[in-house]
Amino acid sequence: MKQETVTIKNRAGIHARPAALIVRTASEFESEIFIELDDMKINAKSIMGIITLGANYKSILQISAEGEDEEDAVSAIAKLFENRFEED
C-alpha cells in the first residue's frame, strides 16, 4: 500500500471540477484508491464520495492506493493537489 499526505491549496477547496479531475485521474488506474479526511474514507473513483468529503482550503487529506500501479496512482492524484487542480 502506498500513501501520501496532501493539503488543499486552491481557495475554493474540492468542488465539482476538482472532484471530476480526481475521478478521471483515479479511473486511469487499476488500483483501489482512497482519500481520507478526518474519519471519512472514500473511494477516489466516486465523484459523490469526493464531494461529500466537504474538503476546504488547507484541509489535510491522506491519499492511499493498493494494487499493481499504486505508486503511479498516488503520485498522479497528489500532483493534482500540488498543481491546485489548475485553478490558481
N, CA and C atoms as an extended XYZ file, in Angstrom:
264
Properties=species:S:1:pos:R:3:atomname:S:1:resname:S:1:resid:I:1 pbc="F F F"
N         0.839       -1.185        0.000 N   MET     1
C         0.000        0.000        0.000 CA  MET     1
C         0.881        1.246        0.000 C   MET     1
N         0.540        2.166       -0.859 N   LYS     2
C         1.247        3.448       -0.973 CA  LYS     2
C         0.342        4.537       -0.399 C   LYS     2
N         0.929        5.444        0.383 N   GLN     3
C         0.167        6.545        0.980 CA  GLN     3
C         0.923        7.849        0.829 C   GLN     3
N         0.163        8.945        0.764 N   GLU     4
C         0.766       10.270        0.727 CA  GLU     4
C        -0.215       11.271        1.327 C   GLU     4
N         0.320       12.217        2.069 N   THR     5
C        -0.491       13.278        2.664 CA  THR     5
C        -0.416       14.505        1.775 C   THR     5
N        -1.581       15.107        1.517 N   VAL     6
C        -1.652       16.298        0.674 CA  VAL     6
C        -2.474       17.367        1.380 C   VAL     6
N        -2.250       18.613        0.979 N   THR     7
C        -3.007       19.742        1.507 CA  THR     7
C        -3.701       20.444        0.352 C   THR     7
N        -4.946       20.823        0.556 N   ILE     8
C        -5.680       21.546       -0.483 CA  ILE     8
C        -5.167       22.972       -0.534 C   ILE     8
N        -4.630       23.353       -1.676 N   LYS     9
C        -4.007       24.670       -1.832 CA  LYS     9
C        -4.873       25.663       -2.596 C   LYS     9
N        -5.887       25.171       -3.298 N   ASN    10
C        -6.750       26.108       -4.011 CA  ASN    10
C        -7.841       26.615       -3.063 C   ASN    10
N        -8.113       27.892       -3.109 N   ARG    11
C        -9.008       28.535       -2.141 CA  ARG    11
C       -10.437       28.015       -2.175 C   ARG    11
N       -10.893       27.519       -3.309 N   ALA    12
C       -12.269       27.036       -3.419 CA  ALA    12
C       -12.452       25.628       -2.840 C   ALA    12
N       -11.360       24.968       -2.489 N   GLY    13
C       -11.458       23.608       -1.968 CA  GLY    13
C       -11.828       22.630       -3.066 C   GLY    13
N       -12.365       21.486       -2.664 N   ILE    14
C       -12.770       20.492       -3.656 CA  ILE    14
C       -14.252       20.686       -3.949 C   ILE    14
N       -14.526       21.201       -5.131 N   HIS    15
C       -15.905       21.355       -5.612 CA  HIS    15
C       -16.052       20.460       -6.839 C   HIS    15
N       -17.051       20.671       -7.653 N   ALA    16
C       -17.357       19.743       -8.755 CA  ALA    16
C       -16.206       19.549       -9.742 C   ALA    16
N       -15.552       20.625      -10.158 N   ARG    17
C       -14.486       20.495      -11.167 CA  ARG    17
C       -13.282       19.705      -10.639 C   ARG    17
N       -12.731       20.063       -9.466 N   PRO    18
C       -11.629       19.254       -8.941 CA  PRO    18
C       -12.044       17.803       -8.664 C   PRO    18
N       -13.267       17.611       -8.193 N   ALA    19
C       -13.746       16.245       -7.930 CA  ALA    19
C       -13.750       15.439       -9.229 C   ALA    19
N       -14.200       16.051      -10.318 N   ALA    20
C       -14.215       15.363      -11.615 CA  ALA    20
C       -12.799       15.041      -12.083 C   ALA    20
N       -11.859       15.962      -11.858 N   LEU    21
C       -10.464       15.697      -12.231 CA  LEU    21
C        -9.890       14.526      -11.435 C   LEU    21
N       -10.210       14.470      -10.156 N   ILE    22
C        -9.718       13.371       -9.313 CA  ILE    22
C       -10.281       12.046       -9.816 C   ILE    22
N       -11.589       12.006      -10.070 N   VAL    23
C       -12.223       10.765      -10.530 CA  VAL    23
C       -11.658       10.339      -11.875 C   VAL    23
N       -11.506       11.290      -12.788 N   ARG    24
C       -10.972       10.974      -14.117 CA  ARG    24
C        -9.558       10.400      -14.002 C   ARG    24
N        -8.738       11.023      -13.164 N   THR    25
C        -7.365       10.550      -12.980 CA  THR    25
C        -7.342        9.189      -12.294 C   THR    25
N        -8.116        9.038      -11.228 N   ALA    26
C        -8.143        7.771      -10.484 CA  ALA    26
C        -8.621        6.619      -11.360 C   ALA    26
N        -9.545        6.911      -12.255 N   SER    27
C       -10.114        5.866      -13.114 CA  SER    27
C        -9.124        5.328      -14.142 C   SER    27
N        -8.013        6.015      -14.327 N   GLU    28
C        -6.982        5.545      -15.248 CA  GLU    28
C        -6.152        4.401      -14.664 C   GLU    28
N        -6.330        4.128      -13.375 N   PHE    29
C        -5.507        3.131      -12.691 CA  PHE    29
C        -6.342        1.935      -12.243 C   PHE    29
N        -5.697        0.785      -12.180 N   GLU    30
C        -6.351       -0.440      -11.729 CA  GLU    30
C        -6.463       -0.504      -10.201 C   GLU    30
N        -5.544        0.142       -9.518 N   SER    31
C        -5.509        0.090       -8.049 CA  SER    31
C        -6.778        0.638       -7.425 C   SER    31
N        -7.062        0.175       -6.221 N   GLU    32
C        -8.101        0.786       -5.402 CA  GLU    32
C        -7.472        2.040       -4.786 C   GLU    32
N        -8.139        3.174       -4.936 N   ILE    33
C        -7.591        4.441       -4.464 CA  ILE    33
C        -8.592        5.068       -3.510 C   ILE    33
N        -8.093        5.521       -2.357 N   PHE    34
C        -8.954        6.119       -1.346 CA  PHE    34
C        -8.416        7.479       -0.924 C   PHE    34
N        -9.339        8.343       -0.514 N   ILE    35
C        -8.983        9.641        0.043 CA  ILE    35
C        -9.629        9.721        1.416 C   ILE    35
N        -8.838       10.135        2.414 N   GLU    36
C        -9.341       10.231        3.782 CA  GLU    36
C        -9.249       11.663        4.289 C   GLU    36
N       -10.300       12.085        4.983 N   LEU    37
C       -10.339       13.368        5.670 CA  LEU    37
C       -10.974       13.103        7.022 C   LEU    37
N       -10.226       13.358        8.072 N   ASP    38
C       -10.685       13.069        9.431 CA  ASP    38
C       -11.089       11.596        9.520 C   ASP    38
N       -12.364       11.314        9.817 N   ASP    39
C       -12.779        9.919        9.968 CA  ASP    39
C       -13.527        9.393        8.742 C   ASP    39
N       -13.502       10.160        7.644 N   MET    40
C       -14.171        9.729        6.412 CA  MET    40
C       -13.142        9.167        5.425 C   MET    40
N       -13.454        8.017        4.866 N   LYS    41
C       -12.598        7.396        3.859 CA  LYS    41
C       -13.483        7.067        2.659 C   LYS    41
N       -13.150        7.648        1.504 N   ILE    42
C       -13.995        7.470        0.332 CA  ILE    42
C       -13.184        6.915       -0.837 C   ILE    42
N       -13.882        6.329       -1.771 N   ASN    43
C       -13.288        5.804       -2.993 CA  ASN    43
C       -13.004        6.985       -3.917 C   ASN    43
N       -11.777        7.127       -4.373 N   ALA    44
C       -11.388        8.256       -5.224 CA  ALA    44
C       -11.990        8.161       -6.626 C   ALA    44
N       -12.637        7.052       -6.930 N   LYS    45
C       -13.284        6.902       -8.237 CA  LYS    45
C       -14.775        7.242       -8.163 C   LYS    45
N       -15.214        7.772       -7.022 N   SER    46
C       -16.621        8.135       -6.811 CA  SER    46
C       -16.749        9.649       -6.654 C   SER    46
N       -17.354       10.300       -7.635 N   ILE    47
C       -17.484       11.758       -7.564 CA  ILE    47
C       -18.361       12.176       -6.383 C   ILE    47
N       -19.414       11.440       -6.112 N   MET    48
C       -20.282       11.780       -4.975 CA  MET    48
C       -19.521       11.636       -3.656 C   MET    48
N       -18.708       10.603       -3.556 N   GLY    49
C       -17.917       10.419       -2.347 CA  GLY    49
C       -16.969       11.576       -2.122 C   GLY    49
N       -16.309       12.007       -3.174 N   ILE    50
C       -15.350       13.106       -3.059 CA  ILE    50
C       -16.054       14.402       -2.653 C   ILE    50
N       -17.184       14.686       -3.266 N   ILE    51
C       -17.915       15.915       -2.933 CA  ILE    51
C       -18.422       15.875       -1.492 C   ILE    51
N       -18.845       14.697       -1.010 N   THR    52
C       -19.364       14.610        0.354 CA  THR    52
C       -18.277       14.796        1.412 C   THR    52
N       -17.008       14.714        1.009 N   LEU    53
C       -15.937       14.990        1.973 CA  LEU    53
C       -16.014       16.428        2.491 C   LEU    53
N       -16.467       17.333        1.643 N   GLY    54
C       -16.534       18.745        2.040 CA  GLY    54
C       -15.165       19.311        2.355 C   GLY    54
N       -14.165       18.914        1.592 N   ALA    55
C       -12.783       19.336        1.847 CA  ALA    55
C       -12.576       20.787        1.411 C   ALA    55
N       -12.143       21.607        2.343 N   ASN    56
C       -11.937       23.034        2.114 CA  ASN    56
C       -10.459       23.392        1.996 C   ASN    56
N       -10.232       24.666        1.710 N   TYR    57
C        -8.880       25.219        1.633 CA  TYR    57
C        -8.088       24.847        2.880 C   TYR    57
N        -6.895       24.382        2.686 N   LYS    58
C        -5.941       23.965        3.717 CA  LYS    58
C        -6.309       22.684        4.460 C   LYS    58
N        -7.344       21.975        3.995 N   SER    59
C        -7.644       20.661        4.574 CA  SER    59
C        -6.489       19.717        4.259 C   SER    59
N        -6.184       18.848        5.192 N   ILE    60
C        -5.118       17.867        5.005 CA  ILE    60
C        -5.761       16.510        4.780 C   ILE    60
N        -5.422       15.907        3.652 N   LEU    61
C        -6.007       14.633        3.249 CA  LEU    61
C        -4.943       13.557        3.120 C   LEU    61
N        -5.369       12.336        3.259 N   GLN    62
C        -4.479       11.189        3.075 CA  GLN    62
C        -4.937       10.447        1.827 C   GLN    62
N        -4.045       10.287        0.865 N   ILE    63
C        -4.330        9.505       -0.334 CA  ILE    63
C        -3.662        8.148       -0.154 C   ILE    63
N        -4.395        7.086       -0.446 N   SER    64
C        -3.796        5.754       -0.370 CA  SER    64
C        -4.276        4.927       -1.559 C   SER    64
N        -3.433        4.007       -1.962 N   ALA    65
C        -3.778        3.117       -3.070 CA  ALA    65
C        -3.171        1.750       -2.812 C   ALA    65
N        -3.886        0.750       -3.300 N   GLU    66
C        -3.386       -0.609       -3.182 CA  GLU    66
C        -3.653       -1.331       -4.493 C   GLU    66
N        -2.590       -1.850       -5.067 N   GLY    67
C        -2.713       -2.563       -6.329 CA  GLY    67
C        -1.432       -2.493       -7.113 C   GLY    67
N        -1.495       -3.023       -8.308 N   GLU    68
C        -0.313       -3.148       -9.153 CA  GLU    68
C         0.325       -1.802       -9.503 C   GLU    68
N        -0.501       -0.777       -9.711 N   ASP    69
C         0.013        0.542      -10.114 CA  ASP    69
C        -0.169        1.594       -9.022 C   ASP    69
N        -0.111        1.161       -7.760 N   GLU    70
C        -0.388        2.050       -6.632 CA  GLU    70
C         0.549        3.257       -6.553 C   GLU    70
N         1.815        3.062       -6.845 N   GLU    71
C         2.778        4.183       -6.776 CA  GLU    71
C         2.395        5.284       -7.758 C   GLU    71
N         2.133        4.896       -9.002 N   ASP    72
C         1.766        5.867      -10.032 CA  ASP    72
C         0.423        6.517       -9.721 C   ASP    72
N        -0.511        5.746       -9.184 N   ALA    73
C        -1.841        6.263       -8.868 CA  ALA    73
C        -1.757        7.363       -7.806 C   ALA    73
N        -1.060        7.092       -6.719 N   VAL    74
C        -0.936        8.086       -5.644 CA  VAL    74
C        -0.195        9.319       -6.152 C   VAL    74
N         0.851        9.120       -6.915 N   SER    75
C         1.608       10.256       -7.457 CA  SER    75
C         0.741       11.131       -8.355 C   SER    75
N        -0.066       10.517       -9.203 N   ALA    76
C        -0.918       11.274      -10.127 CA  ALA    76
C        -1.970       12.084       -9.381 C   ALA    76
N        -2.578       11.490       -8.364 N   ILE    77
C        -3.598       12.204       -7.586 CA  ILE    77
C        -2.939       13.329       -6.780 C   ILE    77
N        -1.799       13.048       -6.156 N   ALA    78
C        -1.091       14.069       -5.375 CA  ALA    78
C        -0.681       15.245       -6.251 C   ALA    78
N        -0.317       14.973       -7.490 N   LYS    79
C         0.080       16.037       -8.417 CA  LYS    79
C        -1.076       17.004       -8.686 C   LYS    79
N        -2.303       16.482       -8.748 N   LEU    80
C        -3.467       17.357       -8.918 CA  LEU    80
C        -3.566       18.357       -7.772 C   LEU    80
N        -3.368       17.871       -6.557 N   PHE    81
C        -3.435       18.747       -5.381 CA  PHE    81
C        -2.289       19.768       -5.421 C   PHE    81
N        -1.099       19.297       -5.762 N   GLU    82
C         0.065       20.175       -5.809 CA  GLU    82
C        -0.125       21.290       -6.840 C   GLU    82
N        -0.768       20.968       -7.957 N   ASN    83
C        -0.988       21.954       -9.015 CA  ASN    83
C        -2.284       22.751       -8.827 C   ASN    83
N        -2.890       22.633       -7.642 N   ARG    84
C        -4.120       23.362       -7.308 CA  ARG    84
C        -5.238       23.089       -8.310 C   ARG    84
N        -5.268       21.892       -8.844 N   PHE    85
C        -6.282       21.497       -9.825 CA  PHE    85
C        -6.331       22.462      -11.007 C   PHE    85
N        -5.180       23.075      -11.280 N   GLU    86
C        -5.015       24.010      -12.389 CA  GLU    86
C        -5.989       25.190      -12.307 C   GLU    86
N        -6.336       25.589      -11.077 N   GLU    87
C        -7.289       26.693      -10.893 CA  GLU    87
C        -6.638       28.016      -10.562 C   GLU    87
N        -5.585       28.010       -9.770 N   ASP    88
C        -4.981       29.268       -9.319 CA  ASP    88
C        -3.794       29.655      -10.177 C   ASP    88
